[in-house]
Amino acid sequence: VVSERFQRHRRRAAMTSLLVGFGMLGLKMTAYIATGSAAILTDALESVVHVAATAFMFFCFRLAAQPPDANHPYGHGKAEFLSVGFEGGMILLAALAIVWAAIRALVIGNPISDITIGFWLIAGAAVINLLLGTYLLRVGRRTSSTILVGDAYHVLSDVWTSLGVMIGVGLMWMVEDERTRLLIDSGVAIALALFIVYTASKLIREAVGGLLDEVDNKLLQRVVNAINEIRDPNWIDVHNLRLRSSGDLAHIDFHLTVPGDWTIAQGHGAEERLEKHILDRLGTRGSVMIHLDYPREGEHLPHPANESEAPMITLQLATRIKDE
């Protein structure tokens, strides 16, 4: 039920992003047509990327929401990282187009006009994007959506792009010489292109890390905290802790060393308690696979006087790879 509610929130946020994106594209293209400014074209191309990426986002949402099946036992959640990577790639292409347009405008010498109109249209777009980005970031974090968080960062970076454009347009408004205006315009456009390359690299880096199951120490620490909350003084050791995320699914596995005289029923009971508690604490669906180990030479129970004195499990100890 929680997942279905999250999916509704995600789809609503994505639709809002798409509709607002079309509106922003219209505003910025109007500003570009009115002024002929390469800097304003930078902002307009950012909106083209936003609309294209949001449209692809809907496809990835549908794919990521599909349940696990025989061919995809861990689910389809990693489709979210495809969307983030696609958006990053589109931003890189936009940056190249911006540099080309800026150099072309400088060589051809297109006159820049109606600067005041362009300034206020871009200012309005910046305010709307700030509100949209804040909304997407809030929903994305609440629903653990990599797609929405990535889209939010793109929209918020678009706000900085708009502010840079406004500064450039303001400088152009202060000078009379047309050649100086063109130099300012092209310089601002190229500087902003470099800035959005940085944004794109962050998105692509996140997508690659997610697809390759990069370690998330914050999430692993939450797992360790959950284990400590119900730790049993009879547990000798926890090691080989690993975690992979697939959308709103978390798949966790680790080894738990228990006394050698424990029965299968005792071990199974510990596994069930841990699985339920860990997933409840993470607030997600998924699986927890626990491999029970017997104590080796040198391993023994600490025999505390009471359970509160049982040794705490640390992230460093839990994630260490222990030879079998």
TAPESUL-V185400 format. One record per backbone hydrogen bond with DSSP energy under -0.5 kcal/mol. CO is the residue of the C=O (numbers start at 1). NH is the residue of the N-H. Records with the same first field share a line. If there is no record, write none. Layout:
CO = NH  NH
This chain:
1 = 5
2 = 6
3 = 7
4 = 8
5 = 9
6 = 10
7 = 11
8 = 12
9 = 13
10 = 14
11 = 15
12 = 16
13 = 17
14 = 18
15 = 19
16 = 20
17 = 21
18 = 22
19 = 23
20 = 24
21 = 25
22 = 26
23 = 27
24 = 28
25 = 29
26 = 30
27 = 31
28 = 32
29 = 33
30 = 34
31 = 35
32 = 36
35 = 113
37 = 41
38 = 42
39 = 43
40 = 44
41 = 45
42 = 46
43 = 47
44 = 48
45 = 49
46 = 50
47 = 51
48 = 52
49 = 53
50 = 54
51 = 55
52 = 56
53 = 57
54 = 58
55 = 59
56 = 60
57 = 61
58 = 62
59 = 63
60 = 64
61 = 65
63 = 66
66 = 76
72 = 69  75
76 = 79
77 = 80
78 = 81  82
79 = 83
80 = 84
81 = 85
82 = 86
83 = 87
84 = 88
85 = 89
86 = 90
87 = 91
88 = 92
89 = 93
90 = 94
91 = 95
92 = 96
93 = 97
94 = 98
95 = 99
96 = 100
97 = 101
98 = 102
99 = 103
100 = 104
101 = 105
102 = 106
103 = 107
104 = 108
105 = 109  110
114 = 118
115 = 119
116 = 120
117 = 121
118 = 122
119 = 123
120 = 124
121 = 125
122 = 126
123 = 127
124 = 128
125 = 129
126 = 130
127 = 131
128 = 132
129 = 133
130 = 134
131 = 135
132 = 136
133 = 137
134 = 138
135 = 139
136 = 140
137 = 141
138 = 142
139 = 143
140 = 145
141 = 144
144 = 146
145 = 149
146 = 150
147 = 151
148 = 152
149 = 153
150 = 154
151 = 155
152 = 156
153 = 157
154 = 158
155 = 159
156 = 160
157 = 161
158 = 162
159 = 163
160 = 164
161 = 165
162 = 166
163 = 167
164 = 168
165 = 169
166 = 170
167 = 171
168 = 172
169 = 173
170 = 174
171 = 175
172 = 175
177 = 181
178 = 182
179 = 183
180 = 184
181 = 185
182 = 186
183 = 187
184 = 188
185 = 189
186 = 190
187 = 191
188 = 192
189 = 193
190 = 194
191 = 195
192 = 196
193 = 197
194 = 198
195 = 199
196 = 200
197 = 201
198 = 202
199 = 203
200 = 204
201 = 205
202 = 206
203 = 207
204 = 208
205 = 209
206 = 210
207 = 211
208 = 212
209 = 214
210 = 213
215 = 217
216 = 220
217 = 221
218 = 222
219 = 223
220 = 224
221 = 225
222 = 226
223 = 227
224 = 228
225 = 229
226 = 230
227 = 230
228 = 231
232 = 235
237 = 257
239 = 255
242 = 253
244 = 251
246 = 249
248 = 285
249 = 246
250 = 252  287
251 = 244
252 = 289
253 = 242
254 = 291
255 = 239
256 = 258  293
257 = 236  237
258 = 295
259 = 262
263 = 267
264 = 268
265 = 269
266 = 270
267 = 271
268 = 272
269 = 273
270 = 274
271 = 275
272 = 276
273 = 277
274 = 278
275 = 279
276 = 280
277 = 281
278 = 282
279 = 283  284
285 = 250
287 = 252
288 = 290
289 = 254  291
290 = 292
291 = 256
293 = 258
296 = 299
306 = 309
307 = 310
314 = 318
315 = 319
317 = 320
318 = 241
320 = 240  322
321 = 323
